[in-house]
Each structure stands twice: as C-alpha cells, then as structure tokens.
C-alpha cells in the first residue's frame, strides 16, 4: 500500500480573551481594584495547556496580580498544573502558564484560566490603555509543537473621560 504522510499543521481554532473585554475606570475611586477573567475558547480542539504572555503599561496600571483558576470553576479544574505565574511591573509583562496534570485528559470548551486584578495608576497620563496578548501566547495540544491559538483579544481600559482635544485655530499668513 502507498504510505501517506500527514504534513498538516494543527488546525488553529482557539481564542484567548478577557471578560469583560472593556472596562471603564474613569470614575473608579483611588483604591478600587478592578477584576477581569482570562478565558480560553478551544474552538473544538482538545487542549493541554495555555501560556499567556501579555503586556500592560505600568504607567497606567498598578498593583497587578494574577490568580490562576486552578479550582473546580476553572477550565483545567482543581488538578490544573501551574507552570509559572510572574508579573514584572518594571516592563509591564505578565507571564502565566497553566495546563493539565499528567494524569488528566486534554480538555475542550470555554472556560476561565485566570483572574487578573489591577488598579488604575493615578499618575497615568493616558486616557486609555490596553492589556495585549503577545505573539508568545500559545495554546497547546498533546503531541504537537504547534500552537492552536487562532485569535487573542485585548482588554480595553478607559482611564479618564476623554476631553475634546483642543484644536488650535488655523494661522493665516497675511498677504504681503
């Protein structure tokens, strides 16, 4: 018989996103802590893990903490394996990886992988900021090195009510 070799890459189906995806801190009080969930939607794939690499602006947001959803409410359940969980305020980097434990089967569906807490930095000069997933964010399946991540959606944060920008009047050069 003729051998057929399967060169297909793993199909990219998964999505990582924040819930809610938009948050307004313009009226938040000084010490108010905002909370968003980080979710994965496997898009039909059976996944073994998620690695989040995200970027935030430390001038805009402060006191970040990430709580892995390693409980019965979490996507990977209470046996979830947390590989790393680090926030570097100096560079505004969030690094987090969670996956199945060795005796668990891969999982599919939609669910929470972490909760992110943060506060508005009152020295923020921007009126809005985002937390973006970087290219190093991956969703893994067993036996494949390819990421099945198809799409990642940023968190959009309003920091202050945007005043109408001041437009200077046009200067007209008098005719000589």
N, C-alpha and C positions, 0 to 999 in steps of 0.2 A: 504494500500500500504506500501511497505518497504521504510523506510526513508534512504536516502544515505547521508552520511556526507562527505564533501569535505575537505580532510586534505592536499590538495596540497598547497605547498608554492607558493607564487607569482613567476612566471617564471622570471628568471634573463635574461634580454635582453639588458640592457642599457650599454652605454660606455661613459666615460668622457675622454677628451684628449685635448691636446694643438694644436693650429695651428699658425705657423708651429710647427712641433714636434722636429725639430733640428734647432739650431741657433748657428752661429759662431761669437763670439765676439773677436776673436784673433786680428782683425785689427780695432776694434772699437776705436774711439777717446775717450779721457778722460771723457767727459760729455755726451757721446752718450747714449740716452735712448732707450732700446730695448722694443718692444711691441709684446706680443703674445695674442691670444684669447684663452679662455677656452670654449670648446664646449661640448654639450651633444648630443648623438645619442640615442634615446629611444628604438631603435630596435623593434618598433611595439607596445611597451607599451604606455598607456596613463598616463603620469606622472604629479604629483602635485608639485614636488619640487626637488631641488638638494642641498645637503650640501657638500661643498668641505672642506676637511682637508688636507692640503699639507705641505710638509717640504722642506725647502731650506737651503743652507749653508750660514749663514750670513758672513762668512769669504770670500766667493766667490762672493756674490751678495749683492747689497746695494740699498737703495732708492726705495724699492718696494712699489707699490700702486696698488690697485685693484679697477677697475671701473665696477660696476655692469652694465650688458646690460639690463637696465630697460627702453628701448625705443622701438620704432616700429621695429627696426632692431634686437632686442633681442628675444631670444626664447620664453620667457614668456610675451613679449610685454610691452607696457608702463604702464600697470596696475600691473606689477610684484611687489611682496611683498618681500622686502629685510629684512631678519630676523636678520642677523648680518654680519659684514664685519670687520675683525680685522686682522692686521698683527703684529706679535710680533718679532721684529728684534733680541732680545736677544736670543731667542730659534729657530729662523728661522721657525716660524709657520704661516701658512695662514689659517684663518677660515672664511668661507663665506657660507651663505645660501640664496637661492632665490627660490621663488615659485609663484604659482598662488594666486591671491587675492581671498577672499571668494566668490565673485560672478562670478569667471571665471571657465570655464570647464577645466579639465585636457588636456594636450597637448601631441602630439606625433610628431616625425620627428627629424630633426637635426637642431641645431641652437646654437647661441652664448649665453652664460650666463654671461660672464665677459671678461674684458680685463685686462691683467697684464702688468704693466710697471716696469722695473728694470734697474739697471746699473751694470756693472762689478765693483767689488771691486778691486782697483789696488793693494791692499795688498794681493790679492789672491795668495796662494801658490800652489793650484791645477791647472792642465792644463785643467781640465774639471769638470763640476758639473751637477747635475740634480735637477729638482723640481719634487718631487714624491708625488702622491696622497697616503694618508694614509688609513688604514683599516676603519677609521671612516667616510670616504667619502661614502655618500649614495644617492640613487635616490629613491624618494618615490612615491607611488601611493595612491590614495584615499582609505581609509578604510582598509589599510594593514599596519602592522608594519614592514613587511619585506622590505628590500631594494631590488630593481630590478637591482642593478648595477652588471654587469657581468664582466666588464673589465675596467681598467684605465691605461692610457699610460703616462709615464713621459715625461717631457721636457728635452731634452739633449742639454747642452750648452758647446761649446768649448770656453775656456777662453784664451788659448795661444797655439801657434803652438808647438806641442809636438816634442821636440828634440829627436833624437835617444838616448835611455838610454845608459849610459856608462857602458860597461861590463868590469870589471877588468880582467886582464889576469890571467889565471889559474896559481896557485902557485904549483910548483913541488918540492917535497921534495927530495933533493939529496940522492942517495943511499949511505949508510954508507960503 
